[in-house]
Amino acid sequence: MKKRVLSSMVAVMSVFVLALPALANPHSKYVKGPVTDASEIIAQCIGCHEEAADDIMKTPHWTWQREQAVHGKTVMLGKINAVNNFCMTTVSNRVHCSECHIGFGWADENFDFSDKTKVDCLSCHDTTGTYHKDGNNSGWPTEHVDILRVAQNVGLPSRVTCGSCHFTGGGGDAVKHGDLDSTLEYPERTTDVHMDAEGNDFPCQKCHTSENHLVMGANMATSPDGKNVFGCSKCHGSEPHVESRLNKHTEAISCQACHIPFYAKEQQTQMDWDWSTAGRESDPQGVDRKTVKYRKTMGTLTWQKKVAPTYAWFNGKSDVYLAGEKIDPNVPTKLTAPLGDRNDQTAKIHPFKIHSGKQAYDANNKYFVTTHTYGEDGFWTTFDWQRSIKLGMAESGMNYSGEYGFAPTEMYWRIDHMVSPKEQALQCLDCHGDNGRMNWAELGYKGDPMSNPKWARNK
């Protein structure tokens, strides 16, 4: 009887602990009220942490761009100007997109990037679970938020604070990344062995370490040069297995390829976004409503759950489409794609989610347009593509011929999270069986290298 009672108490306490936010570092004696807006809070933060503000303002989390070499030329590239097949661009939509900027008040090009009081420390360091920013006020916190309480209870970032933006990228939970969604706030072991809430319980910064607030990790769409990228060997070494044959595999296969057999494990992720159907009063006919959703503002959205990745060679760098580059509207344009091939000794076979789409392009100039989507004059209000494109192109300074169409696109997103327990990793026949998941021809092989050693890649 005593054992049963004790067991019940432990279970209750475990649930209680899991429900608690990240441990706070009480700041009530440092941050004082009353305050009228969040920038007054930050002014007090800077009193002790001015160097932190200086550091964060040098990072892409703040600038949304950095200098890189793409297609043989030096460009400033980042979320500020990258073309994607979700919301397409942030140009002319800053009021909405700034919901996930670590600043306050970025509505247009007049935002002062040198104003330290506009750095949003609270979005990363909230421990109350009450901090929120809506997509309608240029990154200012929602009115109902008690910003003084939040500031007086700051602490280390958590999966919840990081996920408030990274789980909802592209317009909602599980939209953009197949391996990042709200199920990782308190995941089970089978969802992610590293973040298992009752096991390792790793916070994001356990792997995504930082120095001077520059966080390690690279997004293929905004960091095609792969700067600040890291891999599993950082913790597990280059020979993590007892079996030498498995360690031999790691010369050509990433750890993720075997240890993440599926992504979108617990909830659906978006796989396709067709903007060409947006603006209609009713759903397109003949769609499977279990996987296809229609919204007048967004068009046709296709979702899937427990998806087997697509595999491709990847050397840590990617190719990207730059605004203004010519396209062939008859074939899918790869807005992002991994670089590397079978002959690239720095490349490994890696798992990816491919998000496809159909989006507006200039029918005469043959390049993708920037659209004004949000606000009184935006497409979500007017449902007028012509007006939306004219306003968006004027904002970006690009020439618009006056005629538009819709062209197919693809974006590759690397799969790195939702690592399964080792007993659920892919087995030999999952790749090398008669119905294995590897497309050997697309990977540059004459056939399964296990069938003929001459087909294998040799160092």
C-alpha positions as CSV (number, residue, x, y, z in Angstrom):
1,M,0.0,0.0,0.0
2,K,2.8,2.4,1.0
3,K,4.6,1.7,-2.3
4,R,1.4,2.4,-4.3
5,V,0.9,5.7,-2.5
6,L,4.5,6.7,-3.0
7,S,4.3,5.8,-6.7
8,S,1.2,8.0,-7.1
9,M,2.9,10.9,-5.4
10,V,5.9,10.6,-7.6
11,A,3.7,10.6,-10.7
12,V,1.8,13.7,-9.5
13,M,5.0,15.5,-8.7
14,S,6.4,14.6,-12.1
15,V,3.5,16.1,-13.9
16,F,3.7,19.2,-11.7
17,V,7.4,19.7,-12.4
18,L,6.8,19.3,-16.2
19,A,4.1,22.0,-16.0
20,L,6.5,24.5,-14.5
21,P,8.1,27.1,-16.8
22,A,11.9,27.4,-17.1
23,L,13.5,28.3,-13.8
24,A,13.4,32.0,-13.2
25,N,16.1,34.3,-11.9
26,P,14.0,36.8,-9.9
27,H,14.7,40.4,-11.0
28,S,12.1,42.2,-8.9
29,K,14.8,44.2,-7.1
30,Y,16.4,45.2,-10.4
31,V,13.5,46.0,-12.6
32,K,11.0,48.5,-11.2
33,G,7.6,49.8,-12.3
34,P,5.5,51.4,-13.4
35,V,6.3,51.2,-17.1
36,T,4.2,52.2,-20.1
37,D,5.8,50.0,-22.8
38,A,8.4,47.3,-23.3
39,S,11.2,49.6,-24.4
40,E,11.2,51.2,-20.9
41,I,11.8,47.7,-19.5
42,I,14.7,47.1,-21.8
43,A,16.2,50.5,-20.8
44,Q,16.5,49.0,-17.3
45,C,17.9,45.7,-18.6
46,I,20.6,47.7,-20.4
47,G,21.7,49.2,-17.2
48,C,23.3,45.9,-16.3
49,H,23.5,44.1,-19.6
50,E,24.5,46.7,-22.2
51,E,27.2,44.4,-23.6
52,A,24.6,41.7,-24.2
53,A,22.5,44.2,-26.2
54,D,25.6,45.2,-28.2
55,D,26.3,41.5,-29.0
56,I,22.7,40.6,-30.0
57,M,22.6,43.5,-32.4
58,K,25.5,42.0,-34.3
59,T,23.7,38.7,-34.9
60,P,21.2,37.6,-37.7
61,H,18.5,37.2,-35.0
62,W,18.6,41.0,-35.0
63,T,19.8,42.0,-38.5
64,W,17.9,39.3,-40.4
65,Q,20.7,39.4,-42.9
66,R,24.5,39.1,-43.3
67,E,27.1,39.3,-46.1
68,Q,27.6,36.0,-48.0
69,A,28.9,34.8,-51.4
70,V,26.1,33.4,-53.6
71,H,26.4,32.5,-57.3
72,G,29.8,34.2,-57.5
73,K,28.8,37.5,-56.0
74,T,28.7,39.1,-52.6
75,V,25.2,39.8,-51.3
76,M,23.4,40.7,-48.2
77,L,21.1,37.8,-47.6
78,G,18.7,36.8,-44.8
79,K,15.1,36.6,-43.8
80,I,14.9,40.3,-44.7
81,N,15.0,39.5,-48.4
82,A,15.0,35.7,-49.0
83,V,12.3,34.3,-51.3
84,N,10.4,31.3,-49.9
85,N,7.3,29.4,-50.8
86,F,5.4,29.9,-47.6
87,C,4.6,33.6,-47.1
88,M,6.9,34.4,-50.1
89,T,8.8,37.5,-48.7
90,T,8.9,39.7,-45.7
91,V,9.3,42.8,-47.9
92,S,6.4,45.2,-47.3
93,N,4.9,42.9,-44.6
94,R,7.2,43.9,-41.7
95,V,4.3,44.8,-39.5
96,H,3.2,41.2,-39.5
97,C,6.5,39.3,-39.9
98,S,8.1,41.3,-37.0
99,E,6.1,39.1,-34.7
100,C,9.2,36.8,-34.8
101,H,11.9,39.6,-34.8
102,I,13.7,40.0,-31.5
103,G,12.8,43.7,-31.5
104,F,10.0,46.2,-31.0
105,G,8.5,48.4,-33.7
106,W,10.0,47.2,-37.0
107,A,7.2,48.3,-39.3
108,D,9.2,49.6,-42.3
109,E,12.6,50.8,-43.5
110,N,12.6,53.5,-40.9
111,F,13.3,51.1,-38.0
112,D,16.4,52.2,-36.0
113,F,18.6,49.1,-35.8
114,S,21.0,51.0,-33.5
115,D,18.4,51.7,-30.7
116,K,19.2,49.3,-27.9
117,T,15.9,49.9,-26.2
118,K,14.2,48.1,-29.1
119,V,16.0,44.8,-28.4
120,D,13.4,42.3,-27.2
121,C,15.2,40.5,-24.3
122,L,11.8,39.1,-23.1
123,S,11.0,37.0,-26.1
124,C,13.9,34.7,-25.3
125,H,14.1,35.0,-21.5
126,D,10.5,34.9,-20.4
127,T,9.8,32.1,-17.9
128,T,6.2,32.9,-17.0
129,G,4.8,31.4,-20.2
130,T,2.6,34.6,-20.6
131,Y,4.7,36.6,-23.1
132,H,3.2,36.9,-26.5
133,K,3.5,39.0,-29.7
134,D,0.7,39.2,-32.2
135,G,1.3,39.5,-36.0
136,N,-0.3,42.9,-36.2
137,N,1.8,45.3,-34.3
138,S,5.4,45.3,-35.5
139,G,6.8,43.1,-32.8
140,W,5.4,44.8,-29.8
141,P,4.1,42.5,-27.1
142,T,0.3,42.0,-26.9
143,E,-1.5,44.5,-24.7
144,H,-2.7,41.9,-22.2
145,V,0.9,40.9,-21.3
146,D,2.1,42.0,-17.9
147,I,5.6,43.0,-19.1
148,L,6.8,44.1,-15.7
149,R,6.0,40.6,-14.3
150,V,7.7,39.0,-17.2
151,A,10.8,41.2,-16.8
152,Q,11.0,40.5,-13.1
153,N,11.0,36.7,-13.8
154,V,13.5,36.2,-16.6
155,G,15.6,33.2,-17.0
156,L,17.4,31.0,-19.5
157,P,15.7,30.3,-22.8
158,S,13.6,27.2,-23.0
159,R,12.2,25.0,-25.8
160,V,8.9,27.0,-25.3
161,T,10.6,30.4,-25.8
162,C,12.7,29.2,-28.8
163,G,9.7,27.4,-30.2
164,S,7.4,30.4,-30.1
165,C,9.1,31.4,-33.3
166,H,10.9,28.3,-34.6
167,F,8.0,25.9,-34.2
168,T,5.7,28.3,-36.0
169,G,7.8,29.5,-38.9
170,G,6.1,29.9,-42.2
171,G,2.8,30.9,-40.8
172,G,1.8,28.4,-38.0
173,D,2.7,25.4,-35.9
174,A,4.5,22.7,-37.9
175,V,4.2,24.6,-41.2
176,K,7.8,25.1,-42.3
177,H,10.0,22.6,-40.5
178,G,9.0,19.0,-40.5
179,D,11.1,18.3,-37.4
180,L,10.1,21.3,-35.4
181,D,6.7,21.8,-33.9
182,S,5.0,22.3,-30.5
183,T,5.1,18.6,-29.6
184,L,8.8,19.3,-28.8
185,E,7.8,21.5,-25.9
186,Y,7.4,18.4,-23.7
187,P,8.1,15.5,-26.0
188,E,8.1,11.8,-25.3
189,R,11.2,9.7,-25.8
190,T,9.9,8.3,-29.0
191,T,9.4,11.8,-30.4
192,D,12.9,13.0,-29.6
193,V,15.4,11.1,-27.5
194,H,17.4,14.3,-26.7
195,M,14.5,16.5,-25.6
196,D,12.5,13.7,-23.9
197,A,10.8,15.7,-21.1
198,E,11.2,12.7,-18.6
199,G,14.6,11.8,-19.8
200,N,17.5,13.9,-21.2
201,D,15.2,17.0,-21.4
202,F,17.8,19.0,-23.4
203,P,17.0,22.6,-23.9
204,C,17.7,24.0,-27.4
205,Q,21.0,25.6,-26.3
206,K,22.4,22.2,-25.2
207,C,23.2,21.7,-28.9
208,H,22.7,25.2,-30.3
209,T,25.4,26.7,-28.1
210,S,26.2,30.4,-28.3
211,E,29.0,32.8,-27.8
212,N,28.2,36.5,-27.3
213,H,24.6,35.7,-28.2
214,L,25.5,34.3,-31.6
215,V,23.7,31.0,-31.7
216,M,25.2,28.0,-33.6
217,G,23.1,26.6,-36.4
218,A,22.4,27.4,-40.0
219,N,19.2,27.7,-42.0
220,M,19.6,26.6,-45.6
221,A,17.5,29.5,-47.0
222,T,19.2,32.3,-45.2
223,S,22.7,30.9,-44.6
224,P,23.6,29.0,-47.8
225,D,27.3,29.3,-46.9
226,G,26.7,27.0,-44.0
227,K,28.4,29.3,-41.5
228,N,28.0,28.3,-37.9
229,V,26.8,24.8,-38.9
230,F,27.5,21.9,-36.5
231,G,26.8,18.2,-36.4
232,C,26.2,15.2,-34.2
233,S,29.9,14.5,-33.9
234,K,30.2,17.5,-31.7
235,C,29.0,15.3,-28.8
236,H,29.1,11.8,-30.2
237,G,32.4,11.8,-32.0
238,S,33.3,10.4,-35.5
239,E,33.0,6.8,-34.4
240,P,29.9,6.5,-32.2
241,H,29.1,2.8,-32.8
242,V,30.6,-0.3,-31.3
243,E,30.4,-2.0,-34.8
244,S,33.0,-0.9,-37.2
245,R,30.7,-1.4,-40.2
246,L,28.3,1.1,-38.8
247,N,31.1,3.6,-38.2
248,K,32.2,3.0,-41.8
249,H,28.7,4.2,-42.8
250,T,29.3,7.5,-41.2
251,E,31.8,8.4,-43.8
252,A,29.0,8.8,-46.4
253,I,25.8,8.9,-44.4
254,S,24.8,11.5,-41.8
255,C,23.7,10.3,-38.3
256,Q,20.3,11.9,-39.0
257,A,19.7,9.7,-42.0
258,C,19.5,6.6,-39.9
259,H,18.4,8.0,-36.6
260,I,15.4,10.1,-37.8
261,P,13.4,7.5,-39.8
262,F,10.3,9.8,-39.8
263,Y,9.5,13.5,-39.2
264,A,6.2,15.1,-38.3
265,K,5.8,12.2,-35.9
266,E,2.9,13.4,-33.8
267,Q,1.2,16.1,-35.9
268,Q,1.0,16.9,-39.6
269,T,3.4,19.2,-41.3
270,Q,2.7,21.3,-44.4
271,M,4.1,19.7,-47.6
272,D,2.6,22.0,-50.3
273,W,1.2,25.5,-50.5
274,D,-0.6,26.5,-53.7
275,W,-1.2,30.2,-53.7
276,S,-2.8,30.2,-57.1
277,T,-6.2,29.1,-55.7
278,A,-6.3,31.8,-53.0
279,G,-9.1,34.3,-53.2
280,R,-11.9,31.8,-54.1
281,E,-15.0,31.7,-52.1
282,S,-15.1,27.9,-51.9
283,D,-12.8,24.9,-51.6
284,P,-11.4,23.4,-54.8
285,Q,-13.3,20.3,-55.8
286,G,-12.2,16.7,-55.2
287,V,-9.7,17.3,-52.4
288,D,-9.0,14.9,-49.6
289,R,-10.0,17.0,-46.6
290,K,-7.9,14.8,-44.2
291,T,-4.7,16.1,-45.8
292,V,-5.8,19.1,-47.8
293,K,-7.0,22.3,-46.3
294,Y,-8.3,25.4,-48.1
295,R,-8.3,29.0,-46.8
296,K,-9.4,31.9,-49.0
297,T,-6.5,34.0,-47.7
298,M,-3.9,31.3,-48.4
299,G,-5.1,28.9,-51.0
300,T,-4.7,25.1,-51.0
301,L,-2.5,23.7,-48.2
302,T,-1.4,20.0,-48.2
303,W,-0.4,18.3,-44.9
304,Q,1.1,14.9,-44.0
305,K,2.1,13.1,-40.8
306,K,4.9,10.6,-40.1
307,V,6.7,11.3,-43.3
308,A,9.8,9.4,-44.5
309,P,12.4,11.9,-45.5
310,T,13.8,12.6,-49.0
311,Y,17.6,11.8,-49.1
312,A,20.2,13.9,-50.9
313,W,24.0,14.5,-50.7
314,F,24.8,17.5,-48.5
315,N,28.1,19.2,-47.8
316,G,26.7,21.7,-45.3
317,K,26.1,24.4,-48.0
318,S,23.1,25.1,-50.1
319,D,22.0,26.7,-53.4
320,V,19.4,29.5,-53.1
321,Y,17.2,31.5,-55.4
322,L,18.0,35.2,-55.2
323,A,15.3,37.8,-55.8
324,G,15.3,38.9,-59.5
325,E,16.9,35.8,-60.9
326,K,15.3,34.4,-64.1
327,I,13.1,31.3,-63.8
328,D,11.6,28.7,-66.1
329,P,7.9,28.7,-65.0
330,N,7.3,25.3,-66.6
331,V,9.6,23.5,-64.1
332,P,9.9,23.7,-60.3
333,T,12.4,26.3,-59.2
334,K,14.5,25.2,-56.3
335,L,14.4,28.1,-53.9
336,T,16.8,26.1,-51.7
337,A,18.6,22.9,-52.4
338,P,21.5,21.1,-50.7
339,L,24.9,21.2,-52.4
340,G,27.2,18.2,-52.8
341,D,27.1,14.9,-54.8
342,R,28.5,11.4,-54.7
343,N,32.0,12.6,-55.8
344,D,32.1,15.3,-53.1
345,Q,34.2,13.8,-50.3
346,T,32.8,16.4,-47.8
347,A,29.2,15.5,-48.6
348,K,27.0,12.9,-46.8
349,I,23.6,11.5,-47.5
350,H,21.2,13.6,-45.4
351,P,17.4,13.6,-44.8
352,F,15.2,16.4,-46.0
353,K,11.7,17.7,-46.1
354,I,10.8,19.1,-49.5
355,H,8.1,21.7,-49.3
356,S,6.6,22.4,-52.7
357,G,4.5,25.3,-53.7
358,K,3.0,27.5,-56.5
359,Q,3.6,31.2,-56.2
360,A,3.3,34.4,-58.2
361,Y,5.9,35.5,-60.8
362,D,6.2,38.3,-63.3
363,A,5.1,36.6,-66.6
364,N,7.2,38.9,-68.8
365,N,10.3,39.4,-66.7
366,K,10.3,35.8,-65.6
367,Y,11.2,36.2,-62.0
368,F,9.2,35.8,-58.7
369,V,7.5,38.8,-57.4
370,T,7.3,40.3,-53.9
371,T,3.8,40.6,-52.7
372,H,2.1,42.9,-50.2
373,T,0.1,40.4,-48.2
374,Y,-0.8,41.9,-44.8
375,G,-2.7,45.0,-43.9
376,E,-5.5,47.2,-45.3
377,D,-4.1,47.1,-48.8
378,G,-2.7,43.6,-48.6
379,F,-3.9,40.5,-50.5
380,W,-5.5,39.1,-47.3
381,T,-7.9,42.0,-47.3
382,T,-8.4,42.9,-50.9
383,F,-7.9,39.5,-52.6
384,D,-6.5,41.5,-55.5
385,W,-3.3,39.9,-56.8
386,Q,-2.6,42.8,-59.2
387,R,-2.7,45.4,-56.5
388,S,-0.8,43.2,-54.0
389,I,2.1,42.6,-56.5
390,K,2.3,46.3,-57.5
391,L,2.6,47.4,-53.9
392,G,5.1,44.7,-53.0
393,M,7.3,45.2,-56.0
394,A,7.3,49.0,-55.4
395,E,8.5,48.4,-51.9
396,S,11.3,46.1,-53.0
397,G,12.4,48.3,-55.8
398,M,11.8,45.7,-58.5
399,N,10.3,46.3,-61.9
400,Y,6.9,44.8,-62.5
401,S,5.7,44.3,-66.1
402,G,2.0,44.3,-65.1
403,E,1.4,40.7,-65.9
404,Y,1.7,37.8,-63.5
405,G,1.2,34.0,-63.4
406,F,1.9,31.2,-60.9
407,A,5.0,28.9,-61.1
408,P,6.0,25.8,-59.2
409,T,8.7,25.9,-56.5
410,E,10.5,23.6,-54.1
411,M,12.4,24.2,-50.9
412,Y,14.6,21.7,-49.1
413,W,14.6,21.8,-45.3
414,R,17.2,19.7,-43.5
415,I,15.9,17.2,-40.9
416,D,17.9,17.3,-37.7
417,H,15.4,17.0,-34.8
418,M,13.0,14.3,-33.7
419,V,15.8,11.9,-33.2
420,S,14.5,8.4,-32.4
421,P,15.8,6.1,-29.7
422,K,18.6,3.9,-31.1
423,E,16.3,0.8,-31.1
424,Q,14.0,2.6,-33.6
425,A,16.8,3.7,-36.0
426,L,16.7,2.4,-39.5
427,Q,17.9,-1.2,-40.0
428,C,19.8,-2.7,-42.9
429,L,16.9,-3.7,-45.0
430,D,15.2,-0.3,-44.6
431,C,17.7,1.0,-47.1
432,H,19.2,-2.1,-48.7
433,G,16.1,-4.3,-48.9
434,D,14.0,-5.0,-52.0
435,N,11.8,-2.1,-51.1
436,G,14.4,0.1,-49.5
437,R,13.8,3.8,-49.1
438,M,17.0,5.0,-50.9
439,N,16.7,6.1,-54.5
440,W,20.2,4.9,-55.5
441,A,20.0,6.4,-59.1
442,E,19.1,9.9,-57.8
443,L,22.0,9.6,-55.4
444,G,24.4,8.9,-58.3
445,Y,24.9,5.2,-57.9
446,K,24.5,2.5,-60.6
447,G,22.6,0.5,-58.0
448,D,22.6,-0.5,-54.3
449,P,26.3,-0.4,-53.4
450,M,25.7,-3.4,-51.2
451,S,25.0,-5.4,-54.3
452,N,28.2,-4.5,-56.0
453,P,31.2,-3.1,-54.1
454,K,32.4,-1.4,-57.3
455,W,29.4,1.0,-57.0
456,A,30.4,2.2,-53.6
457,R,31.9,5.6,-53.0
458,N,35.6,5.2,-52.0
459,K,37.6,7.8,-50.1
